[in-house]
Amino acid sequence: MSRVAAVLLQTLLAVALAPALTGFIRWLKARLQGRRGAPPWQPYFELRKLFAKEAVMSHTASWIFTATPFVVFGTSVAVASLVPLVLAPTDRFIVGDLFAVVYLLLLGTFFLALGGLDTGSPFGGMGASREMTVVALTEPTVALSIVALALNAGSTNFSQIVGRTIADPVTALGPGHLLAFAALFVVTLAETGRLPVDNPSTHLELTMIHEAMILEYSGPYLALIEWGSSLKLLLFFALAANLFMPWGLALSFAPAALAVGLLSVVLKLAILATAVAVFETRIAKLRLFRVPELLSASFVLALLAVVSTFLAGQTP
């Protein structure tokens, strides 16, 4: 199998699995709350319905409004081509770089905020303002939490980080590794609009963040944004699973290794999705003025992870 084909297949797999991951979390939360809930494949039906509808636009919207869904979905797909999902060979094959992933995710969020502001809707402006406050604290935390792993690997390339952790599994139990994982988990909840930062299943005006920015979107535009959001959730899960617990990832292009890698990533995603579903059924949404406190704590955890890893590396 050529390397370009491997990247293409990984990307298509992430794009195809993203709605199922969101649907699985919704279904599991419904079961935990004593409800029947929609089946896990319900998001596919919703996307098909949205793509068949007509897009309604405000007369005050500009090209930014129409370009935002394509930028949000396109940046998510680009990140999917960089993040190791099934395959992470340790040779010169470049899977992805930390800084490219962080800036691509930031670009999508930036355009989403612009799209919310573009129509002049008060809800869009409110959501964009809140989203920028959250992003200002989450993006540095994402970078720092992965830098803690990059210090051990001597590279910000994901393949090198995975190879280093597999070669020295003791580091996965170190304090720096565990602190970085905790910081990234908190940031994942904030970046993907999950509880306790945001509630993806509500439209209450005074509490919504992500939903406030996309209230003006409909039809295919809304479908692309929802698909991109689901893909972003899968990518954060993949980063948490395959960078901190890379066992099972395929390190070669052998069919058997790829099959094991596929099974391992599905299992890891299911475990993380179950953890998020259980977590969200046990907590309530934080007040908005408490959210920066939570995100600041995650930043401190990431900073402590970097310091701990650096000091451990200096120990003879």
ZADO-1210 file (C-alpha; in nm, 4 decimals, padded with zeros to 6 digits):
<atoms>
<atom x="00.0000" y="00.0000" z="00.0000" code="MET" pos="1"/>
<atom x="00.1415" y="00.3405" z="-00.0943" code="SER" pos="2"/>
<atom x="00.1871" y="00.5979" z="00.1760" code="ARG" pos="3"/>
<atom x="-00.0403" y="00.8495" z="00.0064" code="VAL" pos="4"/>
<atom x="-00.3155" y="00.5881" z="-00.0096" code="ALA" pos="5"/>
<atom x="-00.2661" y="00.5121" z="00.3612" code="ALA" pos="6"/>
<atom x="-00.3136" y="00.8779" z="00.4552" code="VAL" pos="7"/>
<atom x="-00.6166" y="00.9052" z="00.2263" code="LEU" pos="8"/>
<atom x="-00.7808" y="00.5960" z="00.3760" code="LEU" pos="9"/>
<atom x="-00.7167" y="00.7176" z="00.7315" code="GLN" pos="10"/>
<atom x="-00.8723" y="01.0528" z="00.6464" code="THR" pos="11"/>
<atom x="-01.1795" y="00.8961" z="00.4854" code="LEU" pos="12"/>
<atom x="-01.2173" y="00.6613" z="00.7825" code="LEU" pos="13"/>
<atom x="-01.2155" y="00.9539" z="01.0271" code="ALA" pos="14"/>
<atom x="-01.4692" y="01.1478" z="00.8196" code="VAL" pos="15"/>
<atom x="-01.6966" y="00.8427" z="00.7957" code="ALA" pos="16"/>
<atom x="-01.6771" y="00.7492" z="01.1662" code="LEU" pos="17"/>
<atom x="-01.7246" y="01.1001" z="01.3078" code="ALA" pos="18"/>
<atom x="-02.1086" y="01.1118" z="01.2991" code="PRO" pos="19"/>
<atom x="-02.1265" y="00.7614" z="01.4492" code="ALA" pos="20"/>
<atom x="-01.9115" y="00.8730" z="01.7432" code="LEU" pos="21"/>
<atom x="-02.1452" y="01.1628" z="01.8181" code="THR" pos="22"/>
<atom x="-02.4465" y="00.9360" z="01.7813" code="GLY" pos="23"/>
<atom x="-02.2967" y="00.6757" z="02.0134" code="PHE" pos="24"/>
<atom x="-02.2424" y="00.9351" z="02.2884" code="ILE" pos="25"/>
<atom x="-02.6025" y="01.0589" z="02.2536" code="ARG" pos="26"/>
<atom x="-02.7409" y="00.7044" z="02.2604" code="TRP" pos="27"/>
<atom x="-02.5338" y="00.6057" z="02.5628" code="LEU" pos="28"/>
<atom x="-02.6316" y="00.9201" z="02.7546" code="LYS" pos="29"/>
<atom x="-02.9962" y="00.8445" z="02.6857" code="ALA" pos="30"/>
<atom x="-02.9544" y="00.4898" z="02.8167" code="ARG" pos="31"/>
<atom x="-02.7778" y="00.6124" z="03.1302" code="LEU" pos="32"/>
<atom x="-03.0642" y="00.8563" z="03.1910" code="GLN" pos="33"/>
<atom x="-03.3271" y="00.5838" z="03.1531" code="GLY" pos="34"/>
<atom x="-03.4419" y="00.6911" z="02.8069" code="ARG" pos="35"/>
<atom x="-03.4524" y="00.4868" z="02.4877" code="ARG" pos="36"/>
<atom x="-03.2782" y="00.7476" z="02.2774" code="GLY" pos="37"/>
<atom x="-03.2097" y="00.7628" z="01.9046" code="ALA" pos="38"/>
<atom x="-02.9873" y="00.4925" z="01.7520" code="PRO" pos="39"/>
<atom x="-02.6141" y="00.5678" z="01.7172" code="PRO" pos="40"/>
<atom x="-02.6478" y="00.6075" z="01.3397" code="TRP" pos="41"/>
<atom x="-02.9113" y="00.8827" z="01.3714" code="GLN" pos="42"/>
<atom x="-02.6603" y="01.1633" z="01.2827" code="PRO" pos="43"/>
<atom x="-02.6230" y="01.0132" z="00.9343" code="TYR" pos="44"/>
<atom x="-02.9974" y="01.0541" z="00.8761" code="PHE" pos="45"/>
<atom x="-02.9808" y="01.4110" z="01.0052" code="GLU" pos="46"/>
<atom x="-02.6930" y="01.4975" z="00.7724" code="LEU" pos="47"/>
<atom x="-02.8773" y="01.3481" z="00.4750" code="ARG" pos="48"/>
<atom x="-03.1877" y="01.5505" z="00.5618" code="LYS" pos="49"/>
<atom x="-02.9896" y="01.8738" z="00.5948" code="LEU" pos="50"/>
<atom x="-02.8075" y="01.8230" z="00.2657" code="PHE" pos="51"/>
<atom x="-03.1456" y="01.7846" z="00.0936" code="ALA" pos="52"/>
<atom x="-03.2833" y="02.1117" z="00.2333" code="LYS" pos="53"/>
<atom x="-03.2432" y="02.4619" z="00.0972" code="GLU" pos="54"/>
<atom x="-03.0033" y="02.7005" z="00.2678" code="ALA" pos="55"/>
<atom x="-03.1671" y="03.0187" z="00.3991" code="VAL" pos="56"/>
<atom x="-02.9416" y="03.3214" z="00.4369" code="MET" pos="57"/>
<atom x="-02.9774" y="03.6606" z="00.5970" code="SER" pos="58"/>
<atom x="-02.9787" y="03.9534" z="00.3546" code="HIS" pos="59"/>
<atom x="-02.6968" y="04.1104" z="00.5578" code="THR" pos="60"/>
<atom x="-02.4662" y="03.8076" z="00.5248" code="ALA" pos="61"/>
<atom x="-02.1466" y="03.8382" z="00.3225" code="SER" pos="62"/>
<atom x="-01.9086" y="03.5863" z="00.1654" code="TRP" pos="63"/>
<atom x="-01.7717" y="03.5097" z="00.5121" code="ILE" pos="64"/>
<atom x="-02.1012" y="03.3514" z="00.6106" code="PHE" pos="65"/>
<atom x="-02.1031" y="03.1185" z="00.3081" code="THR" pos="66"/>
<atom x="-01.7318" y="03.0369" z="00.3286" code="ALA" pos="67"/>
<atom x="-01.7338" y="02.9471" z="00.6992" code="THR" pos="68"/>
<atom x="-01.8947" y="02.5985" z="00.6694" code="PRO" pos="69"/>
<atom x="-01.6413" y="02.4966" z="00.4043" code="PHE" pos="70"/>
<atom x="-01.3495" y="02.6294" z="00.6106" code="VAL" pos="71"/>
<atom x="-01.4736" y="02.4548" z="00.9272" code="VAL" pos="72"/>
<atom x="-01.5213" y="02.1230" z="00.7503" code="PHE" pos="73"/>
<atom x="-01.2074" y="02.1605" z="00.5361" code="GLY" pos="74"/>
<atom x="-00.9771" y="02.2346" z="00.8285" code="THR" pos="75"/>
<atom x="-01.1173" y="01.9374" z="01.0191" code="SER" pos="76"/>
<atom x="-01.0504" y="01.7104" z="00.7210" code="VAL" pos="77"/>
<atom x="-00.6980" y="01.8540" z="00.6876" code="ALA" pos="78"/>
<atom x="-00.6294" y="01.7801" z="01.0547" code="VAL" pos="79"/>
<atom x="-00.7687" y="01.4287" z="01.0041" code="ALA" pos="80"/>
<atom x="-00.4981" y="01.3718" z="00.7433" code="SER" pos="81"/>
<atom x="-00.2290" y="01.4716" z="00.9952" code="LEU" pos="82"/>
<atom x="-00.3397" y="01.2914" z="01.3121" code="VAL" pos="83"/>
<atom x="-00.2362" y="00.9237" z="01.3478" code="PRO" pos="84"/>
<atom x="-00.5571" y="00.7223" z="01.3562" code="LEU" pos="85"/>
<atom x="-00.4728" y="00.3674" z="01.2475" code="VAL" pos="86"/>
<atom x="-00.1181" y="00.4003" z="01.1160" code="LEU" pos="87"/>
<atom x="00.1898" y="00.5745" z="01.2584" code="ALA" pos="88"/>
<atom x="00.5083" y="00.4336" z="01.1009" code="PRO" pos="89"/>
<atom x="00.8279" y="00.5386" z="01.2746" code="THR" pos="90"/>
<atom x="01.0342" y="00.5933" z="00.9596" code="ASP" pos="91"/>
<atom x="01.0526" y="00.9150" z="00.7614" code="ARG" pos="92"/>
<atom x="00.6846" y="00.8993" z="00.6758" code="PHE" pos="93"/>
<atom x="00.5443" y="01.2244" z="00.8133" code="ILE" pos="94"/>
<atom x="00.2020" y="01.1821" z="00.9730" code="VAL" pos="95"/>
<atom x="00.1577" y="01.5243" z="01.1237" code="GLY" pos="96"/>
<atom x="00.3036" y="01.8018" z="01.3308" code="ASP" pos="97"/>
<atom x="00.1731" y="01.9517" z="01.6537" code="LEU" pos="98"/>
<atom x="00.1827" y="02.3148" z="01.5429" code="PHE" pos="99"/>
<atom x="00.0136" y="02.2490" z="01.2081" code="ALA" pos="100"/>
<atom x="-00.2749" y="02.0774" z="01.3887" code="VAL" pos="101"/>
<atom x="-00.3139" y="02.3543" z="01.6474" code="VAL" pos="102"/>
<atom x="-00.3191" y="02.6343" z="01.3892" code="TYR" pos="103"/>
<atom x="-00.5578" y="02.4520" z="01.1556" code="LEU" pos="104"/>
<atom x="-00.8026" y="02.3964" z="01.4419" code="LEU" pos="105"/>
<atom x="-00.7683" y="02.7609" z="01.5397" code="LEU" pos="106"/>
<atom x="-00.8379" y="02.8696" z="01.1808" code="LEU" pos="107"/>
<atom x="-01.1664" y="02.6783" z="01.1752" code="GLY" pos="108"/>
<atom x="-01.2735" y="02.8241" z="01.5093" code="THR" pos="109"/>
<atom x="-01.1780" y="03.1751" z="01.3972" code="PHE" pos="110"/>
<atom x="-01.3947" y="03.1520" z="01.0858" code="PHE" pos="111"/>
<atom x="-01.6821" y="03.0042" z="01.2863" code="LEU" pos="112"/>
<atom x="-01.6733" y="03.3080" z="01.5146" code="ALA" pos="113"/>
<atom x="-01.6618" y="03.5399" z="01.2124" code="LEU" pos="114"/>
<atom x="-01.9613" y="03.3581" z="01.0628" code="GLY" pos="115"/>
<atom x="-02.1546" y="03.4101" z="01.3849" code="GLY" pos="116"/>
<atom x="-02.0771" y="03.7825" z="01.3778" code="LEU" pos="117"/>
<atom x="-02.1379" y="03.8300" z="01.0053" code="ASP" pos="118"/>
<atom x="-02.5185" y="03.8313" z="01.0095" code="THR" pos="119"/>
<atom x="-02.5422" y="04.0849" z="01.2903" code="GLY" pos="120"/>
<atom x="-02.7432" y="03.8474" z="01.5082" code="SER" pos="121"/>
<atom x="-02.7116" y="03.9248" z="01.8813" code="PRO" pos="122"/>
<atom x="-02.6887" y="03.5533" z="01.9589" code="PHE" pos="123"/>
<atom x="-02.4088" y="03.5084" z="01.7051" code="GLY" pos="124"/>
<atom x="-02.2092" y="03.7917" z="01.8580" code="GLY" pos="125"/>
<atom x="-02.2647" y="03.6564" z="02.2080" code="MET" pos="126"/>
<atom x="-02.1542" y="03.3075" z="02.1071" code="GLY" pos="127"/>
<atom x="-01.8494" y="03.4360" z="01.9161" code="ALA" pos="128"/>
<atom x="-01.7371" y="03.6427" z="02.2148" code="SER" pos="129"/>
<atom x="-01.7688" y="03.3462" z="02.4481" code="ARG" pos="130"/>
<atom x="-01.5971" y="03.1138" z="02.2008" code="GLU" pos="131"/>
<atom x="-01.2949" y="03.3439" z="02.1694" code="MET" pos="132"/>
<atom x="-01.2676" y="03.3581" z="02.5476" code="THR" pos="133"/>
<atom x="-01.2623" y="02.9784" z="02.5618" code="VAL" pos="134"/>
<atom x="-01.0179" y="02.9426" z="02.2710" code="VAL" pos="135"/>
<atom x="-00.7734" y="03.1885" z="02.4255" code="ALA" pos="136"/>
<atom x="-00.7277" y="02.9412" z="02.7113" code="LEU" pos="137"/>
<atom x="-00.7659" y="02.6087" z="02.5320" code="THR" pos="138"/>
<atom x="-00.5310" y="02.6419" z="02.2337" code="GLU" pos="139"/>
<atom x="-00.2152" y="02.7069" z="02.4451" code="PRO" pos="140"/>
<atom x="-00.3171" y="02.4134" z="02.6668" code="THR" pos="141"/>
<atom x="-00.3435" y="02.1781" z="02.3671" code="VAL" pos="142"/>
<atom x="00.0043" y="02.2785" z="02.2528" code="ALA" pos="143"/>
<atom x="00.1599" y="02.2510" z="02.5998" code="LEU" pos="144"/>
<atom x="00.0059" y="01.9124" z="02.6780" code="SER" pos="145"/>
<atom x="00.1523" y="01.7621" z="02.3605" code="ILE" pos="146"/>
<atom x="00.4836" y="01.9466" z="02.4064" code="VAL" pos="147"/>
<atom x="00.5216" y="01.7486" z="02.7283" code="ALA" pos="148"/>
<atom x="00.5322" y="01.4362" z="02.5105" code="LEU" pos="149"/>
<atom x="00.7462" y="01.6033" z="02.2454" code="ALA" pos="150"/>
<atom x="01.0199" y="01.6727" z="02.5008" code="LEU" pos="151"/>
<atom x="01.0698" y="01.2995" z="02.5499" code="ASN" pos="152"/>
<atom x="01.0574" y="01.2262" z="02.1773" code="ALA" pos="153"/>
<atom x="01.2775" y="01.5188" z="02.0773" code="GLY" pos="154"/>
<atom x="01.0304" y="01.6097" z="01.8024" code="SER" pos="155"/>
<atom x="00.6834" y="01.7576" z="01.7567" code="THR" pos="156"/>
<atom x="00.6082" y="01.5013" z="01.4855" code="ASN" pos="157"/>
<atom x="00.3316" y="01.2641" z="01.5911" code="PHE" pos="158"/>
<atom x="00.5036" y="00.9554" z="01.4508" code="SER" pos="159"/>
<atom x="00.8142" y="01.0234" z="01.6584" code="GLN" pos="160"/>
<atom x="00.6053" y="01.0801" z="01.9715" code="ILE" pos="161"/>
<atom x="00.4195" y="00.7528" z="01.9188" code="VAL" pos="162"/>
<atom x="00.7417" y="00.5635" z="01.8534" code="GLY" pos="163"/>
<atom x="00.9051" y="00.7020" z="02.1664" code="ARG" pos="164"/>
<atom x="00.6118" y="00.6047" z="02.3901" code="THR" pos="165"/>
<atom x="00.5973" y="00.2533" z="02.2434" code="ILE" pos="166"/>
<atom x="00.9744" y="00.2088" z="02.2819" code="ALA" pos="167"/>
<atom x="00.9684" y="00.3288" z="02.6444" code="ASP" pos="168"/>
<atom x="00.6246" y="00.2439" z="02.7904" code="PRO" pos="169"/>
<atom x="00.7359" y="00.3390" z="03.1439" code="VAL" pos="170"/>
<atom x="00.7096" y="00.7067" z="03.0443" code="THR" pos="171"/>
<atom x="00.3352" y="00.6625" z="02.9954" code="ALA" pos="172"/>
<atom x="00.3014" y="00.6190" z="03.3713" code="LEU" pos="173"/>
<atom x="00.5146" y="00.9202" z="03.4563" code="GLY" pos="174"/>
<atom x="00.3655" y="01.2286" z="03.6257" code="PRO" pos="175"/>
<atom x="00.4241" y="01.4473" z="03.3207" code="GLY" pos="176"/>
<atom x="00.2380" y="01.2045" z="03.0965" code="HIS" pos="177"/>
<atom x="-00.0609" y="01.1764" z="03.3311" code="LEU" pos="178"/>
<atom x="-00.0838" y="01.5523" z="03.3920" code="LEU" pos="179"/>
<atom x="-00.0741" y="01.6199" z="03.0183" code="ALA" pos="180"/>
<atom x="-00.3505" y="01.3667" z="02.9555" code="PHE" pos="181"/>
<atom x="-00.5708" y="01.5269" z="03.2224" code="ALA" pos="182"/>
<atom x="-00.5147" y="01.8717" z="03.0708" code="ALA" pos="183"/>
<atom x="-00.5953" y="01.7504" z="02.7197" code="LEU" pos="184"/>
<atom x="-00.9115" y="01.5751" z="02.8391" code="PHE" pos="185"/>
<atom x="-01.0453" y="01.8964" z="02.9949" code="VAL" pos="186"/>
<atom x="-00.9563" y="02.0913" z="02.6809" code="VAL" pos="187"/>
<atom x="-01.1330" y="01.8318" z="02.4663" code="THR" pos="188"/>
<atom x="-01.4570" y="01.8950" z="02.6544" code="LEU" pos="189"/>
<atom x="-01.4196" y="02.2702" z="02.6040" code="ALA" pos="190"/>
<atom x="-01.3114" y="02.2632" z="02.2387" code="GLU" pos="191"/>
<atom x="-01.5929" y="02.0323" z="02.1348" code="THR" pos="192"/>
<atom x="-01.8675" y="02.2080" z="02.3314" code="GLY" pos="193"/>
<atom x="-01.9305" y="01.9362" z="02.5892" code="ARG" pos="194"/>
<atom x="-02.0335" y="01.9607" z="02.9525" code="LEU" pos="195"/>
<atom x="-01.9412" y="02.1236" z="03.1867" code="PRO" pos="196"/>
<atom x="-01.8275" y="02.4051" z="02.9515" code="VAL" pos="197"/>
<atom x="-02.1158" y="02.3932" z="02.7022" code="ASP" pos="198"/>
<atom x="-02.4276" y="02.1823" z="02.6546" code="ASN" pos="199"/>
<atom x="-02.4600" y="02.0441" z="02.2987" code="PRO" pos="200"/>
<atom x="-02.8268" y="01.9528" z="02.3505" code="SER" pos="201"/>
<atom x="-02.9644" y="02.2914" z="02.4579" code="THR" pos="202"/>
<atom x="-03.0657" y="02.6178" z="02.2924" code="HIS" pos="203"/>
<atom x="-03.1015" y="02.8294" z="02.6044" code="LEU" pos="204"/>
<atom x="-03.0015" y="03.1818" z="02.5098" code="GLU" pos="205"/>
<atom x="-02.8063" y="03.2640" z="02.8229" code="LEU" pos="206"/>
<atom x="-02.5924" y="02.9496" z="02.8305" code="THR" pos="207"/>
<atom x="-02.5142" y="02.8358" z="02.4743" code="MET" pos="208"/>
<atom x="-02.1766" y="02.8992" z="02.3109" code="ILE" pos="209"/>
<atom x="-02.1346" y="02.6819" z="02.0013" code="HIS" pos="210"/>
<atom x="-02.5053" y="02.6707" z="01.9181" code="GLU" pos="211"/>
<atom x="-02.5293" y="03.0507" z="01.9346" code="ALA" pos="212"/>
<atom x="-02.2788" y="03.0879" z="01.6506" code="MET" pos="213"/>
<atom x="-02.4612" y="02.8509" z="01.4144" code="ILE" pos="214"/>
<atom x="-02.8240" y="02.9547" z="01.4735" code="LEU" pos="215"/>
<atom x="-02.8355" y="03.1375" z="01.1383" code="GLU" pos="216"/>
<atom x="-02.7122" y="02.8374" z="00.9387" code="TYR" pos="217"/>
<atom x="-02.9422" y="02.5878" z="00.7693" code="SER" pos="218"/>
<atom x="-02.9452" y="02.3226" z="00.5003" code="GLY" pos="219"/>
<atom x="-02.6103" y="02.2064" z="00.3569" code="PRO" pos="220"/>
<atom x="-02.4228" y="02.4812" z="00.5416" code="TYR" pos="221"/>
<atom x="-02.5459" y="02.3537" z="00.8776" code="LEU" pos="222"/>
<atom x="-02.4709" y="01.9943" z="00.7718" code="ALA" pos="223"/>
<atom x="-02.1065" y="02.0813" z="00.6992" code="LEU" pos="224"/>
<atom x="-02.0671" y="02.2587" z="01.0331" code="ILE" pos="225"/>
<atom x="-02.2241" y="01.9718" z="01.2278" code="GLU" pos="226"/>
<atom x="-02.0114" y="01.7171" z="01.0413" code="TRP" pos="227"/>
<atom x="-01.6997" y="01.9236" z="01.1057" code="GLY" pos="228"/>
<atom x="-01.7844" y="01.9472" z="01.4765" code="SER" pos="229"/>
<atom x="-01.8260" y="01.5694" z="01.4998" code="SER" pos="230"/>
<atom x="-01.4972" y="01.5210" z="01.3177" code="LEU" pos="231"/>
<atom x="-01.3254" y="01.7605" z="01.5573" code="LYS" pos="232"/>
<atom x="-01.4501" y="01.5537" z="01.8520" code="LEU" pos="233"/>
<atom x="-01.3136" y="01.2358" z="01.6937" code="LEU" pos="234"/>
<atom x="-00.9766" y="01.4022" z="01.6283" code="LEU" pos="235"/>
<atom x="-00.9371" y="01.5140" z="01.9883" code="PHE" pos="236"/>
<atom x="-01.0247" y="01.1629" z="02.1025" code="PHE" pos="237"/>
<atom x="-00.7676" y="01.0239" z="01.8576" code="ALA" pos="238"/>
<atom x="-00.4981" y="01.2581" z="01.9906" code="LEU" pos="239"/>
<atom x="-00.5744" y="01.1607" z="02.3495" code="ALA" pos="240"/>
<atom x="-00.5850" y="00.7898" z="02.2691" code="ALA" pos="241"/>
<atom x="-00.3009" y="00.7436" z="02.0208" code="ASN" pos="242"/>
<atom x="-00.0463" y="00.9887" z="02.1597" code="LEU" pos="243"/>
<atom x="-00.0838" y="00.8911" z="02.5242" code="PHE" pos="244"/>
<atom x="-00.1811" y="00.5246" z="02.4720" code="MET" pos="245"/>
<atom x="-00.0390" y="00.4329" z="02.1290" code="PRO" pos="246"/>
<atom x="-00.0410" y="00.0558" z="02.1797" code="TRP" pos="247"/>
<atom x="-00.2167" y="-00.1182" z="01.8949" code="GLY" pos="248"/>
<atom x="-00.1310" y="00.1433" z="01.6327" code="LEU" pos="249"/>
<atom x="00.0068" y="-00.0025" z="01.3100" code="ALA" pos="250"/>
<atom x="00.3771" y="00.0760" z="01.2705" code="LEU" pos="251"/>
<atom x="00.3995" y="-00.0735" z="00.9220" code="SER" pos="252"/>
<atom x="00.1855" y="-00.1146" z="00.6125" code="PHE" pos="253"/>
<atom x="00.1307" y="-00.4872" z="00.6673" code="ALA" pos="254"/>
<atom x="-00.2394" y="-00.5858" z="00.6375" code="PRO" pos="255"/>
<atom x="-00.2376" y="-00.7636" z="00.9747" code="ALA" pos="256"/>
<atom x="-00.0910" y="-00.4567" z="01.1480" code="ALA" pos="257"/>
<atom x="-00.3489" y="-00.2311" z="00.9840" code="LEU" pos="258"/>
<atom x="-00.6329" y="-00.4605" z="01.0963" code="ALA" pos="259"/>
<atom x="-00.5067" y="-00.4525" z="01.4559" code="VAL" pos="260"/>
<atom x="-00.4691" y="-00.0747" z="01.4333" code="GLY" pos="261"/>
<atom x="-00.8280" y="-00.0371" z="01.3134" code="LEU" pos="262"/>
<atom x="-00.9649" y="-00.2532" z="01.5939" code="LEU" pos="263"/>
<atom x="-00.7579" y="-00.0736" z="01.8568" code="SER" pos="264"/>
<atom x="-00.8658" y="00.2756" z="01.7501" code="VAL" pos="265"/>
<atom x="-01.2350" y="00.1752" z="01.7455" code="VAL" pos="266"/>
<atom x="-01.1975" y="00.0301" z="02.0957" code="LEU" pos="267"/>
<atom x="-01.0167" y="00.3398" z="02.2263" code="LYS" pos="268"/>
<atom x="-01.2750" y="00.5745" z="02.0774" code="LEU" pos="269"/>
<atom x="-01.5546" y="00.3680" z="02.2333" code="ALA" pos="270"/>
<atom x="-01.3853" y="00.3811" z="02.5752" code="ILE" pos="271"/>
<atom x="-01.3349" y="00.7592" z="02.5610" code="LEU" pos="272"/>
<atom x="-01.6893" y="00.8128" z="02.4334" code="ALA" pos="273"/>
<atom x="-01.8238" y="00.6033" z="02.7217" code="THR" pos="274"/>
<atom x="-01.6164" y="00.8052" z="02.9694" code="ALA" pos="275"/>
<atom x="-01.7531" y="01.1326" z="02.8309" code="VAL" pos="276"/>
<atom x="-02.1123" y="01.0036" z="02.8344" code="ALA" pos="277"/>
<atom x="-02.0832" y="00.8869" z="03.1967" code="VAL" pos="278"/>
<atom x="-01.9103" y="01.2118" z="03.2942" code="PHE" pos="279"/>
<atom x="-02.1815" y="01.4267" z="03.1365" code="GLU" pos="280"/>
<atom x="-02.4610" y="01.2406" z="03.3128" code="THR" pos="281"/>
<atom x="-02.2988" y="01.2994" z="03.6510" code="ARG" pos="282"/>
<atom x="-02.2220" y="01.6728" z="03.6351" code="ILE" pos="283"/>
<atom x="-02.4036" y="01.9984" z="03.5610" code="ALA" pos="284"/>
<atom x="-02.2996" y="02.2824" z="03.3373" code="LYS" pos="285"/>
<atom x="-02.0715" y="02.5399" z="03.4955" code="LEU" pos="286"/>
<atom x="-02.1678" y="02.9037" z="03.5135" code="ARG" pos="287"/>
<atom x="-01.9975" y="03.1081" z="03.2450" code="LEU" pos="288"/>
<atom x="-01.7752" y="03.3008" z="03.4852" code="PHE" pos="289"/>
<atom x="-01.6491" y="02.9704" z="03.6268" code="ARG" pos="290"/>
<atom x="-01.5417" y="02.8317" z="03.2884" code="VAL" pos="291"/>
<atom x="-01.2167" y="03.0382" z="03.2722" code="PRO" pos="292"/>
<atom x="-01.1249" y="02.9006" z="03.6137" code="GLU" pos="293"/>
<atom x="-01.1583" y="02.5427" z="03.4877" code="LEU" pos="294"/>
<atom x="-00.9619" y="02.6152" z="03.1706" code="LEU" pos="295"/>
<atom x="-00.6937" y="02.8003" z="03.3647" code="SER" pos="296"/>
<atom x="-00.6571" y="02.4942" z="03.5863" code="ALA" pos="297"/>
<atom x="-00.6105" y="02.2765" z="03.2766" code="SER" pos="298"/>
<atom x="-00.3422" y="02.5163" z="03.1529" code="PHE" pos="299"/>
<atom x="-00.1621" y="02.4869" z="03.4849" code="VAL" pos="300"/>
<atom x="-00.1795" y="02.1070" z="03.4565" code="LEU" pos="301"/>
<atom x="-00.0235" y="02.1230" z="03.1098" code="ALA" pos="302"/>
<atom x="00.2461" y="02.3596" z="03.2331" code="LEU" pos="303"/>
<atom x="00.3239" y="02.1291" z="03.5246" code="LEU" pos="304"/>
<atom x="00.3422" y="01.8395" z="03.2787" code="ALA" pos="305"/>
<atom x="00.6049" y="02.0231" z="03.0728" code="VAL" pos="306"/>
<atom x="00.8062" y="02.1157" z="03.3829" code="VAL" pos="307"/>
<atom x="00.7839" y="01.7612" z="03.5206" code="SER" pos="308"/>
<atom x="00.8949" y="01.6090" z="03.1890" code="THR" pos="309"/>
<atom x="01.1809" y="01.8577" z="03.1564" code="PHE" pos="310"/>
<atom x="01.3059" y="01.7920" z="03.5102" code="LEU" pos="311"/>
<atom x="01.2773" y="01.4159" z="03.4599" code="ALA" pos="312"/>
<atom x="01.4871" y="01.4454" z="03.1461" code="GLY" pos="313"/>
<atom x="01.7542" y="01.6391" z="03.3345" code="GLN" pos="314"/>
<atom x="01.7830" y="01.3736" z="03.6046" code="THR" pos="315"/>
<atom x="02.0972" y="01.1632" z="03.5448" code="PRO" pos="316"/>
</atoms>
